[in-house]
Amino acid sequence: MKEAAENQLKLLKNFIQYKASNQGMNLTQLLEKVSEKYGTNKDLSNFSAKFRRKSVTMLQIYQIMDILNIDIEFKDRN
């Protein structure tokens, strides 16, 4: 179970990088936009460390996805 969660975090980070790239941004530029809008830390090493430590929050993911114009949807499993 722990390994599956770690893989999901890696996939999420890769997804964020991919979507930012598709919009002409690197991660530093993305975090600068998040910082401008939400007043958060824009340090890339801090962001990467949160993924390594598995301490990234849903609020941080929401803010990133907002800048990328991506909706987060929760749904019941069938």
C-alpha positions in Angstrom: 0.0 0.0 0.0 2.8 2.4 0.9 4.6 1.7 -2.4 1.3 2.4 -4.3 0.9 5.8 -2.6 4.5 6.7 -3.4 4.0 5.8 -7.1 0.8 7.9 -7.1 2.8 10.9 -5.8 5.5 10.4 -8.5 2.8 10.2 -11.1 1.1 13.4 -9.8 4.4 15.3 -9.9 5.1 14.1 -13.4 1.5 15.1 -14.4 2.0 18.6 -13.0 5.3 18.9 -14.9 3.7 17.7 -18.1 0.7 20.0 -17.9 2.9 23.0 -17.1 5.1 22.2 -20.0 2.1 22.0 -22.3 1.2 25.5 -21.2 4.7 26.8 -21.8 5.9 26.9 -18.2 8.5 25.1 -16.2 8.0 24.2 -12.6 9.7 27.4 -11.4 7.4 29.5 -13.5 4.4 27.6 -12.3 5.3 28.0 -8.7 5.9 31.8 -9.3 2.3 32.0 -10.6 1.0 30.1 -7.6 2.9 32.4 -5.3 1.6 35.5 -7.0 -2.0 34.4 -6.7 -2.0 32.7 -3.3 1.0 34.3 -1.5 2.8 30.9 -1.1 6.5 29.9 -1.2 7.8 29.7 -4.8 10.9 27.7 -4.0 11.3 24.8 -6.3 13.5 22.8 -4.0 10.9 23.1 -1.2 8.2 21.9 -3.6 10.3 18.9 -4.7 11.1 18.1 -1.1 7.5 18.0 -0.2 6.9 15.3 -2.8 10.0 13.4 -1.5 8.8 13.7 2.1 5.2 13.0 1.1 4.0 16.1 2.8 2.4 18.0 -0.1 -1.1 19.0 0.9 -4.4 19.0 -1.0 -4.5 22.8 -0.7 -1.2 23.0 -2.5 -2.3 20.6 -5.2 -5.6 22.6 -5.6 -3.7 25.8 -6.0 -1.3 24.3 -8.6 -4.3 22.8 -10.5 -6.1 26.1 -10.4 -3.2 27.8 -12.1 -3.1 25.0 -14.7 -6.9 25.3 -15.2 -7.5 21.7 -14.2 -10.5 20.7 -12.0 -10.1 18.1 -9.3 -13.1 15.8 -9.0 -13.9 13.4 -6.2 -16.3 10.5 -6.9 -17.4 7.4 -5.2 -15.8 4.1 -6.3 -18.2 1.6 -7.9 
